[in-house]
Amino acid sequence: MENKISFYIMNSKGFYVLKNFINKFGSKYIEYVVSCEDKNIKKDYFLEIKELCLKNGINFFNKSDDILHVENRFKGFKFAIGWRWIIKNTTRLVVFHDSLLPKYRGFAPLVNSLINKEKYIGVTALFASNEYDKGDIILQRRIKIDYPIKISEAINKIEPIYFNLVSEIFKNIITKKQFKVIKQDENKATYSVWLDSEDYFIDWNWDADRIKRFIDAVGYPYDNAKTTLNGKIVKIVDAEVISDVIIENRERHIGKVIFFEKEFPIVICKRGLLKLIDIRDKKNNNIKISFRTKFK
């Protein structure tokens, strides 16, 4: 059983790794898989993960199932991908994290990395510790990205990194090769905080470039950037930065529509202008904007 592994996985990254692991190594090495639905994203891959397990004869559990006896009996390595809850038995638990640790410890690291225009994104594999994301680093990989980039594109780029790390670590497990871990430098640590519904609202006092990155970073599979229009919440699905103009008393007019390019409104930001290409209501219907409009 020591050569077997178990997965605690969610979302497209977990599904991607599980599917490719089965294709490369077979299902015989997987003792069990635990997953959970995620109501905060539009497609959580819970059913796909479950169906893949059932198809390949892999023991599948929902997070809500009582599996402590299974965990305590299992002696192999556990891989956690996209997992947001405490796993009580941390023995041989490897956590895969959406950042180049020790930067962006915590929640939504990829979202915040894109908002902050990091040149590189990546994945860190580390041993679990008592404090989240502080464990010793096993492996780390990064890729350079160009902007603009949407979160869905960024996820697609790091999914192969996830699998490559899992594959490399698993090969070490079955060959009994010792891990060469690296201690994290606490002086370089930063933290990424969990997001709630209020964090999806645009701050029009940001620069147009930052607002554009924010819109892209919280788009599909998340619930999109939001703003208030005539007292109602609307979603901004896509936007484009436009060359700025000199605006008298600019600070008084932030959030107002100043021009139209065809049917697309152009909004005043603290610095720069933003053309809103895709605006939708709560029911996901496209909406049109009149000239005398202000977003808040």
C-alpha positions in Angstrom: 0.0 0.0 0.0 3.0 2.3 0.5 3.4 2.6 -3.3 -0.3 3.6 -3.6 -1.5 7.2 -3.4 -4.8 9.0 -2.7 -6.1 12.2 -4.1 -8.0 15.0 -2.5 -9.0 17.0 -5.6 -11.4 19.6 -6.9 -12.0 21.6 -10.1 -10.5 21.3 -13.5 -6.9 21.0 -12.2 -7.8 18.0 -10.1 -9.7 16.4 -12.9 -6.8 17.1 -15.4 -4.3 15.5 -13.0 -6.5 12.4 -12.2 -7.3 11.8 -15.9 -3.6 12.0 -17.0 -2.4 10.0 -14.0 -4.7 7.1 -15.0 -3.6 7.4 -18.6 0.1 7.3 -17.7 0.3 5.0 -14.7 -3.1 3.3 -14.5 -5.7 3.3 -11.8 -4.1 0.4 -9.8 -1.9 2.9 -7.9 -4.8 5.0 -6.6 -6.3 3.8 -3.3 -9.0 6.3 -3.1 -10.2 9.8 -4.3 -12.0 12.4 -2.3 -13.7 15.4 -3.9 -16.3 18.0 -3.2 -18.8 20.3 -5.0 -17.8 23.9 -5.3 -20.8 26.3 -5.6 -18.5 29.3 -6.0 -17.5 28.4 -9.6 -19.6 27.8 -12.7 -18.1 24.4 -13.5 -16.6 22.4 -10.6 -15.8 19.1 -12.3 -17.2 17.2 -9.3 -19.3 14.8 -11.4 -16.5 14.3 -14.0 -14.1 13.3 -11.2 -16.7 11.0 -9.7 -17.5 9.3 -13.0 -13.8 8.9 -13.9 -13.3 7.1 -10.6 -16.3 4.8 -11.0 -15.3 4.0 -14.6 -11.8 3.0 -13.5 -12.8 1.1 -10.3 -11.3 3.7 -7.9 -12.8 4.2 -4.5 -14.6 7.5 -4.5 -15.7 9.6 -1.5 -17.4 12.9 -1.1 -15.9 15.3 1.5 -19.1 14.8 3.5 -18.5 11.1 3.9 -17.1 9.7 7.1 -13.7 8.5 5.9 -11.5 9.0 8.9 -11.1 5.2 9.3 -10.0 5.0 5.6 -7.5 7.8 6.1 -6.1 6.3 9.3 -5.6 2.8 7.7 -3.9 4.3 4.6 -0.1 4.4 4.8 0.7 5.9 1.4 1.2 9.4 0.1 -1.8 11.8 -0.2 -2.0 14.5 -2.9 -4.2 17.6 -2.3 -5.0 19.6 -5.4 -7.4 22.6 -5.2 -8.4 21.4 -1.7 -9.5 24.1 0.8 -10.1 22.1 4.0 -8.0 20.5 6.8 -7.0 16.9 6.2 -6.7 15.5 9.7 -4.0 13.0 9.0 -1.1 15.0 7.5 1.3 12.1 7.4 2.8 11.9 3.9 0.4 14.7 2.7 1.7 16.6 -0.3 -0.1 19.9 -1.0 -0.1 21.5 -4.5 -0.4 25.3 -4.4 -1.2 27.8 -7.2 1.8 30.1 -6.5 5.6 30.2 -6.3 5.9 29.9 -2.5 6.6 31.6 -0.2 4.7 34.3 -2.1 0.9 34.2 -2.1 0.4 31.7 0.7 -3.3 31.2 1.4 -6.4 31.6 -0.8 -6.9 32.6 -4.5 -3.2 32.9 -5.2 -3.6 32.7 -9.0 -6.3 35.3 -9.0 -4.2 37.7 -7.0 -1.1 37.0 -9.0 -2.9 38.0 -12.2 -4.3 41.2 -10.6 -0.8 42.1 -9.5 0.6 41.5 -13.0 3.2 38.9 -11.9 5.5 38.0 -14.7 5.5 34.4 -13.7 2.9 32.0 -12.4 3.4 28.5 -11.3 2.8 25.6 -8.9 4.5 24.5 -5.7 4.4 21.0 -4.2 5.1 21.0 -0.5 4.7 18.9 2.6 1.7 19.8 4.7 2.4 21.7 8.0 0.5 22.9 11.0 0.3 26.4 9.5 -1.1 26.6 6.0 1.4 26.7 3.1 4.5 26.9 5.4 5.7 23.4 4.8 9.0 22.4 3.1 9.0 22.7 -0.7 9.4 19.5 -2.6 9.2 20.8 -6.2 8.3 24.1 -7.8 7.8 25.0 -11.5 7.0 28.4 -13.2 6.1 29.8 -16.6 6.3 33.3 -18.0 3.0 34.8 -19.1 1.9 37.8 -21.1 -0.9 40.2 -20.5 -3.8 40.5 -21.0 -4.6 37.0 -19.9 -7.9 35.6 -18.6 -8.0 33.3 -15.6 -9.3 30.4 -17.7 -6.2 30.7 -19.9 -3.9 30.8 -16.9 -5.5 27.7 -15.4 -5.0 25.9 -18.7 -1.3 26.9 -18.6 -0.7 25.5 -15.1 -2.7 22.3 -15.4 0.2 20.5 -17.2 2.5 21.8 -14.5 0.4 20.2 -11.8 0.5 16.9 -13.6 4.3 17.1 -14.2 4.9 17.7 -10.5 2.6 14.8 -9.5 4.2 12.5 -12.0 7.7 13.4 -10.9 6.9 13.0 -7.2 5.1 9.7 -7.8 8.1 8.3 -9.7 10.2 9.1 -6.6 7.7 7.3 -4.4 7.7 4.1 -6.4 11.5 4.1 -6.8 11.9 5.0 -3.1 14.0 8.0 -4.0 14.5 10.4 -1.1 13.0 13.9 -1.4 15.3 16.8 -1.4 13.2 19.5 0.3 13.8 23.2 0.7 12.9 25.3 3.7 10.8 28.4 2.9 12.3 31.8 3.4 10.0 33.5 5.9 11.4 36.9 5.0 9.9 36.5 1.5 6.5 35.3 2.5 3.3 37.1 1.5 -0.3 36.1 2.0 -3.3 35.9 -0.3 -6.6 36.4 1.4 -9.9 34.5 0.7 -12.5 36.3 -1.4 -16.1 36.9 -0.6 -18.9 38.4 -2.7 -17.8 42.0 -2.0 -14.4 41.3 -3.4 -15.8 40.9 -6.9 -16.7 44.5 -7.2 -14.7 46.9 -9.4 -13.0 49.8 -7.7 -13.2 52.5 -10.4 -10.5 54.5 -8.5 -8.0 51.9 -9.8 -6.1 52.4 -13.0 -7.7 51.1 -16.2 -4.9 48.6 -16.5 -5.6 47.1 -13.1 -9.3 47.0 -13.6 -8.8 45.2 -16.9 -6.6 42.6 -15.1 -9.2 42.3 -12.3 -12.0 41.6 -14.8 -9.9 38.9 -16.5 -8.8 37.4 -13.2 -12.3 36.8 -11.7 -14.0 35.8 -15.0 -15.0 32.2 -15.9 -15.0 29.8 -14.1 -15.6 32.4 -11.4 -18.6 34.7 -11.2 -17.1 37.7 -13.0 -16.3 41.3 -11.9 -19.3 43.3 -10.8 -20.3 46.9 -10.5 -23.4 48.9 -9.7 -25.5 50.6 -12.4 -28.6 52.6 -11.6 -28.8 50.8 -8.2 -28.6 47.3 -9.8 -25.6 44.9 -9.9 -24.2 44.1 -13.3 -21.4 41.9 -14.5 -18.5 43.1 -16.6 -17.3 40.1 -18.5 -14.8 41.7 -20.9 -13.2 45.0 -21.4 -10.3 46.8 -23.2 -8.0 49.5 -22.1 -8.2 52.7 -24.3 -5.8 55.5 -24.8 -6.4 58.2 -22.2 -7.5 61.8 -22.7 -7.1 64.8 -20.4 -10.3 65.2 -18.4 -11.0 68.4 -16.4 -11.7 67.7 -12.7 -11.2 64.1 -13.4 -11.6 62.9 -9.8 -15.3 64.1 -9.9 -16.1 62.0 -12.9 -14.6 58.6 -12.2 -17.0 55.8 -13.3 -18.8 58.0 -15.9 -19.2 57.1 -19.6 -17.3 59.7 -21.6 -17.4 58.2 -25.1 -19.0 55.4 -27.1 -17.1 53.3 -29.7 -19.9 51.7 -31.7 -22.2 50.4 -29.0 -19.4 50.0 -26.4 -19.3 52.5 -23.6 -15.9 54.0 -22.6 -15.6 54.7 -18.8 -13.3 57.1 -16.9 -11.0 55.5 -14.5 -8.6 57.2 -12.1 -6.0 56.8 -14.7 -6.8 55.6 -18.2 -10.1 54.7 -20.0 -11.8 51.4 -20.2 -14.0 50.2 -23.0 -16.7 47.8 -21.7 -17.2 45.1 -24.3 -19.5 42.6 -22.5 -21.9 43.8 -19.8 -24.5 41.4 -18.4 -27.3 41.4 -15.8 -27.6 38.9 -13.0 -29.4 36.5 -15.3 -26.5 36.7 -17.7 -28.4 38.6 -20.3 -26.4 41.2 -22.3 -27.4 44.8 -21.6 -27.0 48.1 -23.4 -25.8 51.3 -21.8 -27.0 54.8 -22.4 -24.6 57.8 -22.6 -25.4 59.5 -19.3 -24.4 56.6 -17.2 -22.2 56.2 -14.2 -20.8 53.0 -12.7 -20.3 52.8 -9.0 
